[in-house]
Amino acid sequence: MIRLAALALLLCATAAQAAECRKETYDGNAYTLCEVSPAKEQLRLFLWDSDDLLYGHFGSVDRALRQQGKQLGFAMNAGMYHEDRAPVGHYIEQGEQQRGVISTAGPGNFGLLPNGILCLRKGRADVFETNAYLDQNPQCYGATQSGPMLVIDGALHPRFLPDSTSRYIRNGVGTSADGKRAVFAISDNTVTFHEFGRLFRDHLKLPNALYLDGNVSRIRAPDLGRDDPGFTPLGPIIGVVEDAK
């Protein structure tokens, strides 16, 4: 009985450290949400492996981690990329900067300023508007830039229109002011930027949120038995690294 009780406590502790994924509906739209506690879980970015080969898929990341006695838990595509899958904007992986910050306007969603950067630091994760990131110069072990910002200090992006007709499957991330809560979301039906931004601001109560991508959006949510397939490889991937079971 003592061994069984100890095992139960161990399993509970392990479960408490895993990203919690759930389905929610807000304002008539369906979403899959995965909430991560950066103080308890290891969030990492993945693009190229040690042989400079593109990961491209969640399964490739998981196989590489299992060779190290780890496994991939929750995961999501993590920012816009060029045709060769190189990141469009700022990118840091495992402390190594692979691309500098892009602060100028440009075509497409990425250049719809203000855009922003997700910064991973020890024990916390923060979404910064790009100019705020440059001003504060946080020391990130991982960072990915995308755009547009969805929520900036509690306000929706000024270019979002309530009556927009541009609807896509979209994914993004929002963080709390103390950096202790990061919520990754993907819409299960097409949504506008305005609807997606309000999910983070009004429903999840997060002061800053960043659009990661749309149309190619994918998620791995083991809690829900979901692991989105796709023949086309992704660029940057973000995920939680867990001990292999």
Buried (B, 14 or more C-beta within 10 A) or exposed (E): EEEEEEEEEEEEEEEEBBBBBEEBEBEEBEBBBBBBBBEEBBBBBBBBEEEEEBBBBBBBBBBBBEEEEBBBBBBBBBBBBEEEBBBBBBBBBEEEEBBEBBBEEBEEBBBBBBBBBBBBBEEBBBBBBBBBBEEEEBEBBBBBBBBBBBBBEEEBBEEBEEEEEEBBBBBBBBBBEEBBBBBBBBBBEBBBBBBBBBBBBEBBEBBBBBBBBBEBBBBBBBBBEBBBEEEEEBBBBBBBBBEEE
